[in-house]
Amino acid sequence: MSDFGWAGEHVRLVPLDEARHFDNCVKWLNDPEITRWTLRGDFPISRLSQKGFFERFGKDSETDVVQAVETLDGEHVGVTGIHAIEWQHRTGVTGTLIGVRDRWGQGLGSDTIRTRSRYAFHVLGLRMLLSEVMDGNDASLRALTKAGYVEAGRIPDRWWKRGAYRAGIQLYLDDASWRSSQTD
């Protein structure tokens, strides 16, 4: 159990740890149901490839912050990140994967997103977070909007995934809107 990291109501965001998180990530990224709506997952993810991910995102980066998602009692349930951080514009692109199917629909995704947003705005000093989901990924869209993200637009036929082109739904959350929602 971690006694550090950024805690929400149900989850804690902690640094990636190869010993604690690696095997789960390899398993999740090779599960077609878990990767149904992700840009990755249509090609097998080898341990070597995942090791490269951990080496890249497990150390300091100027443009990416990736954290493991654990329940408050220490169960590793996912990963979340802020990518492509542009410090001049104070923006970043976000993503989350909850990999434990039995924990889907329990609010862990939206709590992860809220906790990550607090970290992005309070600690990193970002002013806007961007995200994009495939049309049809209702669970992610629901979690993002529940956490305050607003739909900005749709790009038709953005991605090819599992036999069809899918629209991309673009969303954003700005610091001012997020802060005002925290006082309600």
TIDO-5042 format. One line per field, with one value per residue (C-alpha): x, y, z; chain; residue number from 1. Coordinates in steps of 0.02 Angstrom, whole numbers, plus 50000, padded with zeros to 5 digits. Layout:
N
east	X|...
north	Y|...
up	Z|...
mol	A|...
seq	NUM|...
//
This chain:
184
east	50000|50065|50069|50119|50051|49899|49741|49564|49405|49439|49611|49789|49905|50081|50244|50262|50355|50414|50406|50227|50147|50238|50153|49978|50015|50077|49922|49800|49876|49860|49677|49567|49419|49524|49603|49441|49439|49625|49745|49859|49814|49785|49963|50033|50130|50288|50372|50519|50406|50323|50494|50535|50376|50425|50602|50538|50398|50473|50601|50593|50522|50493|50337|50254|50194|50132|50067|49998|49821|49795|49644|49667|49702|49843|49765|49842|49694|49763|49877|49850|49955|49976|50070|50136|50149|50180|50249|50236|50049|50029|49929|49938|49849|49774|49731|49678|49665|49573|49633|49539|49375|49290|49319|49238|49083|49134|49189|49376|49398|49314|49403|49568|49529|49480|49637|49748|49667|49703|49885|49897|49824|49891|50063|50113|50028|49944|49795|49709|49697|49645|49579|49506|49400|49334|49150|49070|49182|49037|49122|49271|49161|49050|49201|49279|49118|49080|49252|49215|49282|49179|49158|49242|49207|49212|49325|49234|49324|49475|49534|49523|49480|49414|49338|49271|49323|49280|49252|49363|49275|49385|49364|49449|49453|49521|49590|49466|49314|49389|49428|49252|49177|49280|49196|49018
north	50000|50172|50308|50437|50504|50606|50539|50559|50487|50310|50309|50365|50416|50352|50344|50198|50056|49914|49785|49833|49886|49809|49638|49712|49837|49700|49596|49741|49800|49624|49605|49648|49699|49820|49897|49901|50092|50131|50178|50038|49857|49795|49729|49618|49716|49622|49632|49715|49850|49881|49889|50032|50121|50102|50161|50313|50365|50302|50441|50630|50703|50881|50834|50683|50632|50453|50381|50215|50216|50119|50105|50182|50006|49982|49879|49927|49962|50070|50204|50387|50521|50698|50697|50823|50957|51125|51237|51397|51368|51274|51133|50944|50796|50671|50488|50352|50163|50067|49890|49788|49743|49699|49879|49961|50065|50101|50283|50246|50327|50491|50497|50468|50609|50729|50686|50703|50872|50935|50881|50964|51130|51144|51065|51082|51250|51199|51301|51179|50991|50912|50738|50640|50482|50373|50389|50239|50243|50295|50250|50365|50504|50490|50490|50642|50745|50692|50760|50926|50906|50992|50928|51046|50955|50796|50741|50616|50456|50503|50326|50151|50031|49854|49859|50036|50218|50305|50489|50575|50672|50814|50878|51005|51061|51232|51281|51423|51313|51174|51291|51365|51190|51147|51280|51217
up	50000|49953|50083|49953|49789|49747|49829|49769|49844|49781|49699|49724|49582|49615|49517|49398|49482|49372|49512|49560|49395|49247|49235|49247|49108|48991|49029|49005|48841|48770|48820|48669|48778|48881|48725|48627|48624|48638|48498|48557|48577|48401|48392|48529|48660|48706|48875|48787|48713|48880|48963|48844|48899|49082|49047|48953|49071|49233|49235|49231|49072|49016|48918|49001|49173|49186|49349|49405|49471|49633|49745|49917|49984|49858|49716|49548|49433|49292|49223|49183|49103|49044|48880|48753|48887|48807|48944|48841|48818|48985|48904|48904|48826|48948|48947|49068|49061|49196|49165|49295|49211|49377|49433|49280|49318|49498|49474|49474|49302|49345|49514|49424|49303|49443|49542|49388|49350|49526|49504|49332|49388|49566|49547|49365|49340|49177|49120|49002|48980|48816|48784|48640|48639|48500|48463|48545|48699|48808|48973|48942|48877|49032|49150|49067|49068|49247|49293|49207|49030|48894|48716|48592|48429|48328|48188|48076|48028|48136|48176|48104|48244|48236|48063|48052|48050|48213|48245|48371|48508|48569|48746|48858|49039|49083|49252|49282|49252|49356|49502|49500|49503|49658|49764|49732
mol	A|A|A|A|A|A|A|A|A|A|A|A|A|A|A|A|A|A|A|A|A|A|A|A|A|A|A|A|A|A|A|A|A|A|A|A|A|A|A|A|A|A|A|A|A|A|A|A|A|A|A|A|A|A|A|A|A|A|A|A|A|A|A|A|A|A|A|A|A|A|A|A|A|A|A|A|A|A|A|A|A|A|A|A|A|A|A|A|A|A|A|A|A|A|A|A|A|A|A|A|A|A|A|A|A|A|A|A|A|A|A|A|A|A|A|A|A|A|A|A|A|A|A|A|A|A|A|A|A|A|A|A|A|A|A|A|A|A|A|A|A|A|A|A|A|A|A|A|A|A|A|A|A|A|A|A|A|A|A|A|A|A|A|A|A|A|A|A|A|A|A|A|A|A|A|A|A|A|A|A|A|A|A|A
seq	1|2|3|4|5|6|7|8|9|10|11|12|13|14|15|16|17|18|19|20|21|22|23|24|25|26|27|28|29|30|31|32|33|34|35|36|37|38|39|40|41|42|43|44|45|46|47|48|49|50|51|52|53|54|55|56|57|58|59|60|61|62|63|64|65|66|67|68|69|70|71|72|73|74|75|76|77|78|79|80|81|82|83|84|85|86|87|88|89|90|91|92|93|94|95|96|97|98|99|100|101|102|103|104|105|106|107|108|109|110|111|112|113|114|115|116|117|118|119|120|121|122|123|124|125|126|127|128|129|130|131|132|133|134|135|136|137|138|139|140|141|142|143|144|145|146|147|148|149|150|151|152|153|154|155|156|157|158|159|160|161|162|163|164|165|166|167|168|169|170|171|172|173|174|175|176|177|178|179|180|181|182|183|184
//
